[in-house]
Each structure stands twice: as structure tokens, then as C-alpha cells.
Amino acid sequence: MLRVTGHSPLDKSRIHRILIRFTNWVGDAVMALPALEALKENFPDSSITVVGRPWIIPLLENHPSVDRILPLKKNGRFPADFFEILRVAARIRRIGFDMAVLFQNAFEAALLVRLGGIGLRVGYNTDGRKFLLSHAIIRDKDLLGQHQVEYYLSILRAFGWEAKNRDPRLYAAPGDQESARSLLSGHDIQTGDFLVGLSPGAAFGPAKRWPVERFAEIGDRAVETWRAKILILGSKGEWDIGQRLKENMRHESLNLCGRTALGEVMALIDRCRLFLTNDSGLMHIASALDVPTVAVFGSTNPVTTGPRSRNAVVVRSRADCSPCLKPRCPSDFRCMLDIKADEVWHDMTTLKEKGS
């Protein structure tokens, strides 16, 4: 068990209102969901409020373990960000909470809940914030080698609370599902059509991106073999890469990168029969929706950030330089170029047959 430094034992019977400072990025937020569920199970009669950045809110607003969401609307500018922290801290103080659990590792998260007047403040001793925590969990090297799902569950385990190993689960909102149906119908894609989602982008850098031309080859095969309809999904910043994928395909596809909100993207992915993706936030969304997913890994490590689902398959080369965790390849990009379309197609076919 991880070591905890704290002023006093935590009495669960006196904790009724819990605040969670959630992680900032989509993939991390999905991987933190099992810890959120476990926390609710340990405190079934308590209310749980989540503080999070606006773009992760769609992941949480339809989740059964969440009672309230407080957006933190920072824009990366001083002093506006400082005043936003003060504003949210003041609201936290007015509501009143018995305990704060920090899934985010940053100093700012601990400062926020300290300014919010929460007496019990639980989190890892990262980013020089130990003195701001009432109960600091001492993070060790073994923990950093585990999957991120286990990383967040270990916050609970450090206190001896029940936190069973489980995969993330997401819940698309009915309104987003209706929006997705309407959007697809407007492009002559009906409920019974066989949808294949392609996600050629990835944040952090191009080292995480399998070549667009190979995504296009998979898309064309899906059209020719399964009469599939192809959806290209990603963020606003990935519109160009989505368009390059569309232009490289011989058959028609629909580029929706940046044209939908995250909740609608969740609903669109939920409609897919297969999903092909790089290591990205959408990869974690697809696997948490239990959509059959093939994830291509190059520079990053599937042991710590791979998709967590019985219906997910990781494809990676055995390049000796992988995982390097670098945003750009400093040499020949063989970790991605060694992965051929035939290998990916084989895994997609296997997943399709498994689900038939």
C-alpha cells in the first residue's frame, strides 16, 4: 500500500459532500472514471461535485456518479486565470465540502481546494504541493509503471478503500444521440448502416500518428468489403488531417473533424461498428463506450495509456526505440511505418467477426 502522510485518520462516516478536481485532458479524464465510480461506491450517500475544464464536461454530465459540475474556465492568461481560480474557490467555500480528492496532479489543484476552505484535501505529493494537502499520498516509481486507470484507483487504495479493477465506462446523453442521428441522416446515413470511424489525429505530436494514407486504405477496404459508411472524427485542429484522409480515399467519406461538440462525437462513436484510431482521447472514448476499437501505437506506451476494453486491440511494432514518448520522431519513424495496413485490417476483421 502507498504511504500517506496526514494529520489524522479519515472518518468516512463524517464525509457527506465530496469535491473532485478532475484531470484536464479527455483521455486522462476517461481513465479516471473508474476511480470516480469507486469513490461513489465507497461513499454511496454522499454527493459528488466535479471541478473540471469545460471541454471534459460532456464526459461527466450524464455519468451516474456525478451530482454536480463546476466548470473552471481558464484561458491561459494572467491575471484572468488567477481571478477565475478565486471565483471558483469562493463558490466552493459557499457550497461547503467535507473532502476534496485531487485526480489532477498540479499545484493549482491543491491551491484551489485550500482556498475553498476544504479541511480534508487528498492527492498525490506532486508538483511541490504536499504542504497544501491534509493527506498527501507518496507517489513511487512502481506506480508510474502502471496503467493510468490504476494510477487513479490507487488514490483510494492508499486509504484502504475498496477500489476494484475495472474498465472505464461512458454514457452518451440522449440529446447528443438525437443530434448524431439527425446529423447522419442529413448525410444519407441511416440507423442500419455499417459505420466505421477513423480518427487519424492525436494531440502531443506527429509521432503518435499512423500515416494518413494507411488510414485511407483501411477506409476503402471497409467500403468495398462491408459496404461501410466512413466517418472521420477528430478535433477542430485536426480538420486538415481529416481532409487529407478524405482526399486519399477512393470512396466517399464524411469528415466531421471539429464540426461537432464532444458529446455529439461520443454519440457518433457509439454508433460505429468499428473504430480505428491512434493513441488519443477519442481512442479512450471509443473503448469506454465498448465500441470494437483498433488502436495504433508508436511513440507512446500501451502499458500505461492503452485502451481498456475487452473489445479493444493494440497494434504496435517491435521497434527497439519504442516507446520513446517523444512528440516528434528524431530518426526514421519506423515504429509507425513498420505497421502495415494488412496487419491493421486483420485485427479489424477479427473484431468484426467476434461481434457478429
VOVONU-730930 format. One record per residue: residue in one letter; x, y, z of N, C-alpha, C, O, CB in turn. Coordinates in steps of 0.02 Angstrom, whole numbers, plus 50000, padded with zeros to 5 digits. Glycine has a CB too. Layout:
// VOVONU-730930
aXYZXYZXYZXYZXYZ ...
This chain:
// VOVONU-730930
m500424994050000500005000050000500445006250000500975006450031499525000050061 l500225011449965500595017649963500595021050031500115020550069500305022349910 r501135024650045501185028150108500815034850104500855038350054501925029350127 v500465036550158500095042850162500335046750222500385044150277499325041450167 t500485053150211500635057550266500015061750279499745064950234501255062050252 g499775061650341499165065350356499125067250428499475064450471498565061150337 h498695072050442498635074650510498205070150554498295070050615498335081550509 s497745066350524497295062250563496985056950518496965057850457496745066450598 p496735051450546496375046450505495745049550474495445054050502496195040350547 l495555046950416494945049250383494345045250408494345039150403495005048750306 d493855048650434493255045450460492715045750405492425051150393493005048850526 k492585040150371492125040150315491415042250336491055045150295492095033250284 s491225040950398490545042450420490415049950424489835052050428490415039250488 r490945053950423490855061250429490945064850361490975070950359491355064050479 i491005060950308491105063850241490455063150201490255057550184491705060350204 h490135068750187489485068650153489495072550087489085071150043488965071450198 r489935077250081489985081150019490715081049995491165083250030489735088550030 i490815078349935491485077249908491585081349845491145081649802491605069649894 l492155084549841492355088149780492935084449747493405082449781492555095549797 i492895083549682493445080549644493705085649594493315088349555493205074049607 r494355087049597494665090949543494875085949490495355082149499495285095249569 f494505085949434494615080949382495215082849339495445088549340493995080149340 t495455078049300496015079249255495815083749197495215084649184496285072549227 n496305086649163496165091849113496025089149044495685092449004496725096649110 w496285083249027496265081048957495795075148949495675071348996496955079148933 v495525074448889494985069548876495205062448893494865058948930494765069948803 g495785060348867496005053548879496115052248953495905047048979496635052148842 d496445056948988496555056149060495895055949098495825052049145496995061849086 a495425060049077494775060249111494415053549104494115051049152494335065949082 v494445050549045494125043949036494465038849081494125034749113494165041748962 m495125039049084495485034049125495365035049200495485030549240496225034249111 a495135041049220494985042349290494285040249310494115040249369495085049749305 l493865038449262493165036749277493085030849324492655031149368492805035349213 p493485025449318493415020049368493525022349439493195019949485493895014449352 a493995027049449494105029549517493515033749541493335033549599494745033849520 l493205037449495492595041149511492045036449534491725037649585492365045349451 e491945031049497491425026249515491575022949582491135022049624491355020849460 a492205021149592492395017949656492295022649715492095020549769493125015649653 l492435029049704492335033949758491595034349777491415034649836492595040949737 k491165034349726490445034449739490215028249777489785028549820490045035149673 e490515022549760490325016349794490555016249867490225013349910490635010349757 n491115019549880491355019949949490955024949990490915024450051492085021849950 f490655029849957490255034949990489575035549956489415040749927490625041849990 p489175030149959488555029949919488045035249938487625037149897488245023149926 d488065037650000487575042650022487845049750017487505054450037487365041150093 s488445050449991488745057049984488615059849915488525056149867489495056749998 s488605066449910488555069749844489255071049818489715072549856488145076449849 i489335070349753489985071349721489935077049671489535076849625490225064849687 t490355082049682490405087749636491095087449602491595086149635490315094449674 v491095088649537491715088449499491885095449474491465098949447491655083449439 v492515097349484492785103449453493195101249393493655097149400493205107649504 g493045104049335493415102049275493405107349222493005112049224493125095649247 r493865106749174493885111249118493285110149073493025104549070494545110449079 p493035115349038492415114749000492395109048950491875105948940492275121148965 w492965107648918492955102648864492875095448889492715091048848493575103148824 i492995094048954492885087148978492185086249007491995080649023493415085449029 i491815091649015491155091249048490685086249014490325082749049490835098049050 p490665085748947490215080848916490355073648938489915069448934490275081248841 l490965072148959491115065448983490775063949050490685058149068491865064548990 l490605069249086490375068549156489645070149167489345067749214490795072849199 e489355074349123488695077049139488135071849135487595073049162488535082649092 n488255066149103487745060849103487975054749143487675049349137487585058749031 h488505055649183488775050049220488395049249286488295054149322489535051049234 p488185043149303487765042149363488125043449429487795044249480487515035149363 s488795043849429489155045049491489245052449506489505054249559489835041749489 v489045056849460489155064049467488505067549484488005066649450489465066949403 d488505071549538487915075249558487935082549534487405085449520487845075149632 r488525085449528488575092449508489255093549475489745090249491488485097249569 i489275098349428489895100149394490015107549400489565111649389489865098049319 l490635109349419490835116349421491375117549368491925114949375491105118349493 p491215121249315491725122449263492275127149288492145131949325491395125449200 l492885125749267493455130149281493675132949213493985129449174494045126249317 k493515139349201493585142249134494205146549128494175152649121492975146349117 k494775143249131495405146849122495555147649047495315143749006495985143149157 n495945152749031496125153848961496865154548949497085156548895495775159948935 g497265152949000497985153348992498285160248998498855161348977498165150448927 r497905164949027498155171749032498115174149105497645172849141497745176548986 f498635177749124498655180949190498495188349181498745191449134499365179849225 p498085191349225497835188749289497145185449284496865183449335497805194349338 a496875184749223496195182049217496135175049247495635173449279495985181849143 d496645170849237496615164049264496635164149341496295160149373497205159949238 f497015168649369497045169049442496365170949471496145168249521497585174049464 f496035175749439495375177749463494855172249453494385171749492495155184149427 e494945168249401494485162549392494575157449447494085154649472494605159349323 i495195156249467495315151649523494995154449587494685150649625496075150649534 l495065160849598494755163949657493995163449654493665162249705494975171249663 r493705164449594492985164049587492725157049603492245156249640492775166049515 v493055151949574492835145049587492955143149659492555139649690493195140149539 a493515145349688493655143949758493125146949804492925143849853494355146549777 a492905153049787492375156249827491725152249823491365151649873492265163449803 r491575149649764490965145649757491025139149795490545136849826490815144249682 i491605136149794491725130049833491625131449907491325127449943492445127349820 r491885137049930491805138850000491075139950019490855137850073492215145250016 r490695143149973489975144249988489585137749992489155136950035489665148849934 i489745133049948489385126649949489565122650011489135119950046489545122549885 g490225122250025490465118550083490555111150068490085107650050489995119350141 f491165108750075491325101650062491715098750121492085102250155491725100849997 d491615092250131491965088750185492645086150163493105085650203491535082950210 m492705084650098493335081750074493435083550000492955083749962493355074050084 a494055084849981494245085749911494725080149892495185078549928494565092749899 v494595077149833495035071949806495315074649740494935076349695494655065049796 l495975074949735496295078049678496535072649629497025069249641496885082449699 f496175071949574496415067549520496945071049479497395067849451495825065249475 q496905077649475497415081549440498035082049483497985082549545497145088549422 n498615082049452499255082049489499535088949503500025089449539499755078149451 a499235094149476499545100749476499495104249544499055102849584499225105149424 f499975108649556499975112949616499325116949621499045117749675500575117749615 e499095119449564498495123649562497885120049591497475123149624498345125749491 a497835113449580497255109649606497235109849682496705110749711497275102449582 a497825109049713497855109349786497725116349812497405117249864498535106849811 l497975121249776497855128249797497115129849794496845133149838498255133149752 l496775127549742496065128849733495655126349792495235129949819495815125649668 v495775120149812495365117349866495565120049934495165120349980495415109749866 r496205122149940496415125350002496075132150009495825133850062497185126250005 l496055135949955495705142349956494955141449965494605145749990495845146249891 g494715135549943494005134049951493805131950021493215130650034493815128649903 g494285131550065494135130150135493955123050151493615121750201493575134450156 i494165118350110494015111250123494535108450170495135108950158493995107150056 g494305105450225494765103150277495165097050257495765096750269494385101750339 l494835092150226495175086050204495345086650131494895087150088494735079750218 r495985086650115496225087650047496705081950030497255081550057496575094650038 v496485077549984496815071249970497095071349900496745073249853496335065249979 g497725069249891498025068749824498745066649828499035065949882497965075449788 y499045065549769499745063749766500195069649783500005075449774499925060949696 n500785068249809501255073449830501665075949770502285075949772501735070749886 t501325078049717501645080149656501685087849652501315091349686501275077349595 d502125090249609502155097349591502265101949652502035107649652501525099449556 g502615099449703502785103549760502195105749803502235110849836503145109449738 r501655101849803501045104049836500905100449902500365101249931500455103149790 k501365096549926501245092449985500995096550044500555094350081501875088750004 f501265102450052501085106650110500365109250106500095111450156501565112450116 l500065108950047499365111150039498865105550051498265106750053499275113949969 l499105099450058498665093650067498615091650140499115091850176498915087650025 s498025089850161497965087150229498205079950232498455077650283497235087550254 h498135076250175498345069350170498685068450102498355067950051497735064350178 a499345068250103499735067650041499945060350030500215057150075500365072250044 i499805057849970499995051049952500685051349919500785055049871499455047849904 i501145047349945501835047449920501865043049858501815036949862502335044949975 r501955046249801501975042649737502655039349728503175042449739501835047449679 d502655032949707503295029349697503375027349625502915028049584503325023249743 k503965024749608504125022949539503685017149513503505017149455504855021049533 d503525012449556503105006849535502425009249510502165006649462503015001849592 l502155014249543501505016949524501535019949454501055019249416501275022149574 l502085023249437502145026449371502185021449315502075023249257502745030949370 g502345015149329502375010049278501715006549266501675002349221502885005049296 q501205008249305500545005049297500115009049249500265014749231500195004449365 h499575005849228499105009249185498795015149223498725014949284498545004449160 q498625020449186498345026449217497695024949254497545028349303498225031749164 v497315020049232496705018149270496905016149341496575018049389496335012349234 e497445012249346497675010049412497965015949452497915016149513498195004549406 y498265020549417498555026449450498015030249489498125032149546498875031149397 y497435031249457496905034949492496555030649544496375033249597496385037449441 l496465024249531496165019849581496605019349643496365018249699496045012849551 s497265020149634497725019549690497645025149740497855024449798498445019349665 i497345030749720497195036049768496735033349822496835034749881496875042149733 l496235029449802495775026649851496095020949890496005020449951495145024049815 r496475016849855496785011149888497285013249942497385009649991497145006749837 a497575019149933498055021649983497735022350051498085022150102498345028249960 f497075023350053496715024150117496355017750138495975017750187496215029950111 g496475012350101496155006050118495435005550094495065001150116496175004950191 w495225010050050494545009950024494505004949966494985003849930494325016950001 e493925002049958493804997149905493855000649837493515005549824493114993749914 a494274997949793494355000849726494534995249678495114994349660494895006449726 k494024991449658494144985649615494364987849546494174993149520493514981349610 n494784983649516495004984949448494404984449400494014979649403495554979849427 r494334989449357493774989449310493964993849250494434997749253493114991949343 d493594993049196493704997149137493265003449140492735003349171493554993149073 p493485008749108493075014849105492415013649068492385009549022493455020549072 r491905017249089491255017049055491005024149044491045028449087490745012949097 l490735025148984490455031648967489715030848949489485025448932490835034948909 y489355036348954488635036448942488465042348898488485048048920488245036649009 a488295040948834488105046248788487425048948808486965045148821488105043748715 a487355055548810486725058748830486195057848775486365058048716486835066248845 p485565056948794485025056148743485005061848693484895060748634484355055548778 g485105068048717485095073748671485655073348619485545075148561485155080248710 d486235071148640486795070448593486665064648545486865065048486487455069248632 q486345059448569486175053848524485685056148470485745054048412485885048048564 e485215060248489484735062848440485085067448390484935067248330484165066548475 s485545071648414485925076048369486335071948320486375073748261486385080648410 a486635066548344487035062248300486585059048246486785058648188487395056848340 r486005056648266485545053648217485345058748164485335057148104484915050948252 s485195064748186484995069948139485565071748092485455072648032484755076248177 l486175072348118486745074048077486875068748024486975070247965487365074948120 l486865062448045486995057047998486445056447946486575055347887487065050348035 s485825057347967485265057047921485325062347867485145061247809484605057847958 g485575068147886485675073547838486195071947785486235075247733485865079847873 h486605066947799487115064647751486935057747723487365054047699487815064447784 d486295056047726486035049847698486345043647730486465038647697486155049647622 i486485044147796486725038347834486175036447883485985040347926487405040047871 q485935030347876485345028247914485545023747972486125021647978484855024547868 t485055022248015485185018548077485495011748064485925009648102484545017748116 g485285008248012485535001448000486195001147962486444995647951485024997747962 d486475006747942487095006647904487685004447947487695005648007487235013547874 f488165001247915488774998947949489275004647950489575006347899489074992547913 l489365007648009489795013448015490485011448040490555007548088489485018648063 v490995014148008491685013348030491965020248044491955024648000492125009547977 g492225021248104492515027648122493275027448115493605022648134492325029448194 l493545032748087494275033548080494485039848116494195045148106494485033748005 s494995039348158495245045148195495995045848182496395042948219495095044448272 p496185049548130496895049848110497325054748149497935054848140496925051648038 g497025058748192497395063748229497635061148296497505055348314496985069948239 a497975065348332498195063948401498545070148426498955073148390498655057648405 a498395072148487498745077748517499455075648537499625069748531498365080348579 f499845080348559500525079348584501045079648529501595082248539500575072748619 g500885076948468501385077448415501285072148361500925067348371502065076848443 p501605073148303501515068548246501805061648257501635057048220501835071448185 a502225060648307502495053948320501955048948339502065042848336503025054248374 k501375051348360500825046948380500365045248321499875041548330500415050248435 r500505047848261500025047248206500245042348153500765043248120499915054048175 w499865037048145499955032348089499825036048024499385040348023499485026048097 p500185034447970500105038247908499395038547882499035033547882500545035447854 v499185044547860498515045647836498345040947778497785038547772498425052847814 e498835039647735498715035347677498505028247697498135024947662499335035047633 r498755025947754498575019247777497885019247809497515014347803499105016747827 f497705024647843497015025347865496545025047804496025021747806496905031947904 a496735028547751496325028747690496245021847660495705019947638496615033547638 e496785017947660496745011147633496255006847673495865003047645497435007847633 i496265007547739495795003847781495075006047767494625001947763495965004747856 g494985012647760494315015147745494045012347680493465010247676494315022647743 d494455012347628494245009647563494085002147567493594999947538494775010847510 r494484998447603494344991347611493674990147647493294985747629494914987847650 a493544994347698492914993647735492314994947689491804991547694492894998347795 v492374999947646491825001347599491734995547550491174993447538491975007847559 e492284993047523492244987847471492054981047500491724977147466492914987347436 t492254979547561492134972947590491474972747628491104967747624492704971047636 w491314978147665490724978047709490194983047688489684983647721490934979347780 r490314986647634489864992047613489774997147669489224999647681489174989247591 a490324998447703490305002947762490235010147741490425012147686490935001947804 k489965014147786489985021347782490545023747829490605021447885489285024547802 i490955028347805491555030347840491475037247872491305042047838492165030347793 l491585037547938491585043847975492305045447995492645041248024491115043548037 i492525051447980493185053848001493065058748059492735063848051493575057247942 l493345057048117493195060748178493835063548210494365060348208492825056348228 g493775069348240494335072548273494145079548294493575081648287494945072648228 s494635083148320494525089948345494545095048288494705093348231495045091648398 k494395101248305494425106748257495125107448228495205108748168494215113348290 g495635106548270496325106948247496535101248202497075101548172496775107348305 e496115096148197496275090348155495885090248090495875085148055496155083948193 w495545095848074495155096148013495595094747951495385090947907494835103048006 d496185097647949496615096747891496825089547881496815086947825497235101147897 i497015086247936497225079247929496625074847910496695069947873497545076847995 g496035076647936495435073147915495285074047842495075069347808494835075447957 q495395080147817495265081547746495775077847702495595075547648495295089047733 r496395077347724496895073647686496715066247683496815063047631497595074447717 l496445063647738496205056747737495635055847687495635051147648495975054647807 k495165060347688494605060047642494845060247569494605056447527494115065847656 e495315064647555495565065347486495985059447464496045058147404495985071647481 n496265055747511496665049847494496235043547483496485038547458497165048447547 m495605043847502495155038147492494865038247421494715043547394494605038147544 r494775032347393494445031747328493695032347335493345034547289494625025047295 h493435030447393492715030447405492525036447449492945039747479492495023947439 e491875037747452491625043447489491695042347564491625036747589490885044747470 s491835047747599491855047647673491605054447697491535059147659492575046147699 l491475054747762491205060847792491695063447844491795060247896490505059647823 n491995069247830492465072247877492095076747926491845082047907493015076247839 l492055074547989491705078248041492185081248092491975083448145491205073848076 c492835081348077493315084148124493155091448140493115095648095494035083548096 g493055092848204492925099648225492225102148211492075107948227493395104048194 r491785098148183491115100348166490585098348218489995099848210490915097448099 t490805095048270490335092848322490635094148391491245094348399490175085248313 a490205094948440490425095448509490615088448535490435083448504489875098648554 l490965088248591491215081848616490645076948631490705070948617491645082848678 g490105079348658489545074948673489265071748609489085065848610488985078748708 e489235075548555489005072848492489505067848463489305062848434488875078448441 v490155069248472490665064548450490585057948486490635052548456491365067448461 m490455058248551490335052148590489755048148560489795042048551490185053748663 a489215051648544488625048248516488775045448447488525040048429488035053148512 l489165048948407489355046348341489795040148347489695035348311489725051848301 i490275040348391490705034448402490285028648426490405022848407491265036048452 d489805030048469489365024748495488975021348440488765015548448488885027748547 r488865024748384488515021848327488965017548283488715013648242488205027348286 c489615018148292490085014648248490115007148266490065005148324490795017648254 r490195003148214490284995948224491024994248234491184989148265490004992048165 l491464998548208492184997748217492495004648220492245009448189492504993448160 f493045005248256493385011748263494135010648258494415006548294493205015148330 l494465014248212495185013948203495485020648224495255025848201495365012148130 t495995020448265496225026648296496965026248315497235020748324495815028348357 n497275031948321497925032448354497805032748430497235032648453498315038748329 d498355033248468498305034248540498055041448551498435046248543498995033048575 s497435042148571497115048748576496545048548625496355043248651496875051148508 g496265054448638495675054748681495085050948651494715047648688495485061948692 l495005051248585494445047648554494545040048559494055036348561494375049648480 m495165037748561495285030648573494995028548640494655023448645496045029048571 h495115032548692494865030848758494105031248760493775027248793495175035448812 i493815036148724493095036648721492795030448688492305027648714492885042948683 a493075028448632492805022648596492835016348640492355012548643493195021448531 s493395015248673493455009248714492995009548775492725004448796494175008148737 a492895015548803492445016348860491715015448840491295013848882492535023148893 l491555016548777490885015248751490805007948728490275005948704490725019948692 d491345004048735491364996948717491264995948642491004990748620490824993148755 v491485000848602491485000148530492104996148510492644997748534491465007148494 p492044991148467492644987448444493164992248415493024995648365492444982048392 t493754992448445494244997648431494924994548416495174990248452494305002448489 v495234996948361495924995248346496335001648357496205006748325496004992448273 a496825001348401497235007148418497955005948395498255000948413497205008548494 v498215010648356498895010248331499365014248376499255020248387498935012848257 f499875010848403500345014048449501045014148419501265009248390500345010348516 g501385019848427502065020448405502515022948460502855019048493502115025048346 s502505029648471502965032648520502735032048592503135032948638503065039848504 t502105030448603501835030148671501755022948694501835018248655501165033848674 n501595022148758501635015648791500935013048807500595015748850502045016148854 p500705007648773500035005048788499985001948857499425000948882499854999948736 v500545000348888500524997548956500235002649004499875000749051501224995448979 t500385009048994500155014249040499555018149014499165020849054500715018949054 t499465018648947498925022748921498515019248867498155022548830499205029148892 g498565012648862498195009048811497455008948825497235010348881498455002048805 p497045007148775496315006748784496145001148832496444995748830495965005748717 r495645002348875495454997348925494754994748907494254997448930495455000448997 s494734989548867494094986548848494234979548820494744978448788493724990948796 r493764975048832493824968348804493764968548728493954963748694493304963648833 n493484974048701493384974648629493904979248597493794981848542492694977348615 a494474980148629495004984448601495624980348588495804975948627495164990248649 v495954981748532496574978448512497094983748498496954988748465496464973848450 v497694982748524498254987248511498704984248457498884978348460498664988548575 v498874988348408499354986348356499974990648365499934996848368499044987148283 r500544987448369501164991148376501734987148346501704981048342501314992848450 s502254990648325502844987248300503294985548359503184987748415503224991648248 r503814981748345504294979948397504944983848389505484981348405504434972448396 a504884989948363505484994148356505814995048424505474996348474505305001048325 d506484994248425506824994548490506825001448521506995002148580507534992148482 c506645006548483506625013348510505935015248538505845020748564506825018348455 s505465010748532504785012148554504645008748620504835002948628504265010048501 p504315012048669504065018848666504595024048687504915023248738503445019648711 c504665029148647505145034448663504815040348698505155044448731505495036948599 l504145040848691503755046248723503935053148697503825058148731503845046048798 k504205053448636504385059848606503825062248559503525058048524505055059348569 p503695068748556503165071148511503345070648437502895069948395503015078348528 r503985070948421504215070248352504755064948349505195064548392504475076948325 c504735060948296505235055748288505905058848270505945062648222505015050648235 p506445057248307507095060048291507485056048238508035058048219507505060548353 s507195050448215507555046348167507135044548106506995048848064507805040048201 d506915038148101506595035848039505855034048046505565031447998506965029948013 f505555035348103504835034248114504625026948103504055025548086504435038748068 r505105022348113504955015348097504435012248143504115007348126505575011248099 c504345015148204503845012348249503155012648218502735008348233503845015948316 m503025017648176502385018048141502415015248070501945011848048502155025348139 l502955016548035502995014347965503035006747959502855003947908503605017447931 d503275003448011503304996148011502614992848017502534986948002503744993648067 i502124996748038501434994048045501074994747978500925000247957501044997748102 k500944989147946500644989147880499884988847884499604986647934500914983347838 a499564990947831498834990947829498554983847835498024982847864498584994047764 d498914978847808498664971947812498604969647885498124966247902499134967247774 e499074971647926499054969647996498464972748032498104969448070499704971648032 v498344979148019497784982648050497124979748024496664978748062497824990248036 w497094978547959496474975647930496314968847960495734967347972496544975047853 h496824964847972496714958348002496384959048071495914955448087497384954548009 d496624963748110496334964648177495634967448173495204965748214496774969248218 m495504971848125494824974448118494344968948096493784968548121494814980248067 t494564964648051494144959048029494004954348086493444951848094494474955247971 t494514953048127494424948548184493914951448233493484947848259495094947348220 l493964957948247493494961148292492784960948264492304959848301493694968348306 k492714962048199492054961948168491744954948175491154954148191492094963948093 e492144949848162491884942948166491714941148238491234937548251492394937948138 k492104943748285491954942548356491294945448376490934942648417492504945348399 g491124951348347490494954548365489904952548324489334954548339490584961848359 s490014948548273489444946448229488984941448263488494939348232489714943548165 
